[in-house]
Amino acid sequence: MELTERELEVLKLLAEGLNNREIAEKTMVSIHTVKAHLCSIFHKLDANGRVQAAVKAVKLGLVA
């Protein structure tokens, strides 16, 4: 379960509570790309959604 640097960046922003549009603006990519990163993150973390991914990220020490 290795996340890319971009996926980690998106995950950190997700954990901060940003929505897809805000993540896209901060990372300077399209909303479609953000959604693709989120799908990959959810799969790699075996998460069913944003909240579960954020909780798992905290438990794994991926985000503070």
The 8 nearest C-alpha neighbors of each residue, nearest first, counted from 0:
[[1, 43, 2, 44, 42, 40, 45, 3],
 [0, 2, 3, 43, 44, 4, 6, 40],
 [3, 1, 6, 7, 0, 4, 40, 43],
 [2, 4, 6, 5, 7, 1, 8, 40],
 [3, 5, 7, 6, 8, 2, 9, 1],
 [6, 4, 8, 3, 7, 9, 36, 2],
 [5, 7, 9, 3, 8, 4, 2, 36],
 [8, 6, 10, 4, 5, 9, 11, 2],
 [7, 9, 5, 11, 6, 10, 4, 12],
 [8, 10, 6, 12, 7, 11, 13, 5],
 [11, 9, 7, 13, 12, 8, 6, 14],
 [12, 10, 14, 8, 13, 9, 62, 7],
 [11, 13, 15, 9, 14, 10, 17, 22],
 [12, 14, 10, 16, 17, 15, 11, 9],
 [15, 13, 11, 53, 16, 12, 10, 17],
 [16, 14, 12, 13, 17, 11, 10, 53],
 [15, 17, 13, 14, 18, 12, 11, 53],
 [18, 16, 13, 21, 12, 15, 22, 19],
 [17, 19, 21, 20, 22, 16, 13, 12],
 [20, 18, 22, 21, 23, 30, 33, 17],
 [19, 21, 23, 22, 18, 30, 24, 17],
 [22, 20, 24, 18, 23, 19, 17, 25],
 [21, 23, 19, 25, 20, 24, 26, 17],
 [24, 22, 28, 20, 26, 21, 30, 27],
 [23, 25, 27, 21, 22, 26, 20, 28],
 [26, 24, 22, 23, 27, 21, 28, 12],
 [27, 25, 23, 24, 28, 22, 9, 8],
 [26, 28, 24, 23, 25, 29, 22, 30],
 [29, 27, 23, 26, 32, 30, 24, 33],
 [30, 28, 32, 31, 23, 33, 27, 24],
 [29, 31, 33, 32, 23, 20, 19, 34],
 [30, 32, 34, 29, 33, 35, 28, 23],
 [33, 31, 35, 29, 34, 30, 36, 28],
 [32, 34, 30, 36, 35, 31, 23, 37],
 [33, 35, 37, 31, 32, 36, 38, 30],
 [36, 34, 32, 38, 33, 37, 31, 39],
 [37, 35, 33, 39, 34, 38, 6, 40],
 [36, 38, 40, 34, 39, 35, 41, 33],
 [39, 37, 41, 35, 40, 36, 42, 34],
 [38, 40, 36, 42, 37, 41, 43, 35],
 [41, 39, 37, 43, 42, 38, 44, 36],
 [42, 40, 46, 38, 44, 39, 43, 45],
 [43, 41, 45, 39, 40, 44, 38, 46],
 [44, 42, 40, 0, 45, 41, 39, 2],
 [43, 45, 41, 46, 42, 40, 52, 0],
 [46, 44, 42, 43, 41, 47, 52, 40],
 [47, 45, 41, 52, 44, 51, 48, 42],
 [48, 46, 51, 41, 45, 49, 52, 50],
 [49, 47, 51, 46, 50, 52, 41, 53],
 [48, 50, 52, 51, 53, 13, 47, 46],
 [51, 49, 53, 52, 48, 54, 14, 47],
 [50, 52, 54, 53, 46, 48, 49, 55],
 [53, 51, 49, 55, 46, 50, 54, 56],
 [52, 54, 56, 14, 50, 51, 55, 49],
 [55, 53, 51, 57, 56, 52, 50, 58],
 [56, 54, 58, 52, 57, 53, 59, 51],
 [55, 57, 61, 53, 59, 54, 58, 62],
 [56, 58, 60, 62, 54, 55, 59, 61],
 [57, 59, 55, 60, 56, 54, 61, 62],
 [60, 58, 56, 57, 61, 55, 62, 54],
 [61, 59, 57, 62, 58, 56, 63, 55],
 [60, 62, 56, 59, 57, 63, 7, 58],
 [63, 61, 57, 60, 56, 11, 14, 10],
 [62, 57, 60, 61, 11, 56, 14, 58]]
